[in-house]
Amino acid sequence: MVIYSFGLNQVFYIYYVNRKAMVKMSLYRYETHLHTSEASACARVSGAQHARFYKEAGYDGIIVTDHFFNGNCAVDRSLPWEEWVDLFCKGYENAKEEGDRIGLSVFFGWETNFRGTEFLIYGLDKEWLKAHPEILTWSVEEQYERIHADGGFIIHAHPYRIRPYIKEVRLFPEYVDAVEAINVGNNNDEFDRKAAEYARKHSLPTTAGTDAHGYESFLSGVAFSHKLKDIFDYIESIKAGGYELIKPWQPAR
């Protein structure tokens, strides 16, 4: 585990005005970090509302990453495990239904929390969660081993964020696949700068996301030269490189 790193990493930016890309219109834009009111206690809008907003904003897809059982989750933790998982996935499912209707790709993930250190998990689904209730007992190291064993992908979310619920910065470069180097929810360029340098130091890919909860003034994400087929295409495209991080931009209201 690493505690602090400093410096500046190269990231690629796309600039937008009034919800439309003014350059590189051929790129496909995706939100990678998003919470819904169905499953995240801190979210302000539903999965369907997010889908409509991002479609209007010119995005091609979103990844729903609600706060998991060990984070700021809105689902009653006293429910039986399978029932809990069904309700936890409602935000994604509602976003997916609306996305299918309006032509927006919607993929599934979640955000785990280990005493304030948070990770974005991609590449696994509802049935996998139902089959693994023991996930609640895993350490960071066990999470990496078990998620990887079943084809999942782990990104360290906003690694340098400090908030009342995050008492210290804890880094696990050997137990993640990538680092979120831009997070609009940080509202702090220094947090992002340190995250980018941390990723560079450990030769880890970088990603970007809004950390959307609803009614954000600025948006971010990752852009690709091709339309993503599914969440596995996202994972493989991050591994392969050649994508661009979207610098926070202000959509028209």
Buried (B, 14 or more C-beta within 10 A) or exposed (E): EBEEBEEEBEBBBBEBEEBEBEEEEEBBBBBBBBBBBBBBEBBBBBBBBBBBBBBEBBBBBBBBBBBBBBBBBBBEEEEEBEEBBBBBBBBBBBBBEBBEEEEBBBBBBBBBBBEBBBBBBBBBEBEBBBBBBEBEEBEBEEBBEBBBEEEBBBBBBBBBBBEEEBEEBBBBBEBBBBBBBBBBBBEBEEBBBBBBBBBBBBEBBBBBBBBBBBEBEEBBBBBBEEEBEEBBBBBBBBEEEEBBBBBBBEBEE
